[in-house]
């Protein structure tokens, strides 16, 4: 019997990942030889795009999408999603190029999709998840930020900033990709939040996140302020909507009670 994961595309955005690219693609090939890979390169000045083309020439299941400039991670994933949806993939995955997302754990995400999940997040902060080679202050910042996001939105997820994900195509077709926020890395939270609000089955599986060994992180400190400010706005709006819905329902029930009373007593 066919499974959703039988036609899986792993999307790997790149910008100056010349050394990491052959390492991550070879690991995916060994760990999950049945999946296809899409490299989305943002015109890397170090030649990553050209290296990706060479890999694609040797591997029919490895594809390359070149973008004109450094358009950011959100834009790269959206471009990759659209590329994959147009070509009929049933599961589309996000994976970092730097090795922080272990291809050897991809099966954990795909198994949950095949078991009925619509979105599976590889989580650092559920039991069994861990982070390797992070300084303590960065772990506290990430863990604390995710706790705040969880409380602000009430989504019931432990790691909404995580970038190791597997989506059923139906989820990506239902979300307006043009409306995703690209403030810092907040689009990961935005996407997960939209999926939860739409009523899809969202699950987390524990993964080991390992800090990159080669190259420099694309993350800077501004993402924390930008992201948490954005989340605060969403949380306030969500609570306001909940309060309004509760008020409207109370009014509706009150009117019904009055009408029933009048009918009963022929007022």
Secondary structure in CASP SS format (residue, H / E / C, confidence):
PFRMAT SS
TARGET T0000
AUTHOR 0000-0000-0000
METHOD secondary structure of the structure
MODEL  1
X C 1.00
X C 1.00
X C 1.00
X H 1.00
X H 1.00
X H 1.00
X H 1.00
X E 1.00
X E 1.00
X E 1.00
X E 1.00
X E 1.00
X E 1.00
X E 1.00
X C 1.00
X C 1.00
X C 1.00
X H 1.00
X H 1.00
X H 1.00
X H 1.00
X H 1.00
X H 1.00
X H 1.00
X H 1.00
X H 1.00
X H 1.00
X H 1.00
X H 1.00
X H 1.00
X H 1.00
X C 1.00
X C 1.00
X C 1.00
X C 1.00
X E 1.00
X E 1.00
X E 1.00
X E 1.00
X E 1.00
X E 1.00
X C 1.00
X C 1.00
X C 1.00
X C 1.00
X C 1.00
X C 1.00
X H 1.00
X H 1.00
X H 1.00
X H 1.00
X H 1.00
X H 1.00
X H 1.00
X H 1.00
X H 1.00
X H 1.00
X H 1.00
X C 1.00
X C 1.00
X C 1.00
X E 1.00
X E 1.00
X E 1.00
X E 1.00
X E 1.00
X C 1.00
X C 1.00
X C 1.00
X C 1.00
X C 1.00
X H 1.00
X H 1.00
X H 1.00
X H 1.00
X H 1.00
X H 1.00
X H 1.00
X H 1.00
X H 1.00
X H 1.00
X H 1.00
X H 1.00
X H 1.00
X H 1.00
X H 1.00
X C 1.00
X C 1.00
X C 1.00
X C 1.00
X E 1.00
X E 1.00
X E 1.00
X E 1.00
X C 1.00
X C 1.00
X C 1.00
X C 1.00
X C 1.00
X C 1.00
X E 1.00
X C 1.00
X H 1.00
X H 1.00
X H 1.00
X H 1.00
X H 1.00
X H 1.00
X H 1.00
X H 1.00
X H 1.00
X H 1.00
X H 1.00
X H 1.00
X C 1.00
X C 1.00
X C 1.00
X C 1.00
X E 1.00
X E 1.00
X E 1.00
X E 1.00
X E 1.00
X C 1.00
X C 1.00
X C 1.00
X C 1.00
X C 1.00
X C 1.00
X E 1.00
X E 1.00
X E 1.00
X C 1.00
X C 1.00
X C 1.00
X H 1.00
X H 1.00
X H 1.00
X H 1.00
X H 1.00
X H 1.00
X H 1.00
X H 1.00
X H 1.00
X H 1.00
X H 1.00
X H 1.00
X H 1.00
X H 1.00
X H 1.00
X H 1.00
X H 1.00
X H 1.00
X C 1.00
X C 1.00
X C 1.00
X C 1.00
X C 1.00
X C 1.00
X C 1.00
X C 1.00
X C 1.00
X C 1.00
X C 1.00
X E 1.00
X E 1.00
X E 1.00
X E 1.00
X H 1.00
X H 1.00
X H 1.00
X H 1.00
X H 1.00
X H 1.00
X C 1.00
X C 1.00
X H 1.00
X H 1.00
X H 1.00
X C 1.00
X C 1.00
X C 1.00
X C 1.00
X C 1.00
X C 1.00
X C 1.00
X H 1.00
X H 1.00
X H 1.00
X H 1.00
X H 1.00
X H 1.00
X H 1.00
X H 1.00
X H 1.00
X H 1.00
X H 1.00
X C 1.00
X C 1.00
X C 1.00
X C 1.00
X E 1.00
X E 1.00
X E 1.00
X E 1.00
X E 1.00
X C 1.00
X E 1.00
X E 1.00
X E 1.00
X C 1.00
X C 1.00
X C 1.00
X C 1.00
X C 1.00
X C 1.00
X C 1.00
X C 1.00
X C 1.00
X C 1.00
X C 1.00
X H 1.00
X H 1.00
X H 1.00
X H 1.00
X H 1.00
X H 1.00
X H 1.00
X H 1.00
X H 1.00
X H 1.00
X H 1.00
X H 1.00
X H 1.00
X H 1.00
X H 1.00
X H 1.00
X H 1.00
X H 1.00
X H 1.00
X H 1.00
X H 1.00
X H 1.00
X H 1.00
X H 1.00
X H 1.00
X H 1.00
X H 1.00
X H 1.00
X H 1.00
X H 1.00
X H 1.00
X H 1.00
X H 1.00
X H 1.00
X H 1.00
X H 1.00
X H 1.00
X H 1.00
X H 1.00
X H 1.00
X H 1.00
X H 1.00
X H 1.00
X H 1.00
X C 1.00
X C 1.00
END
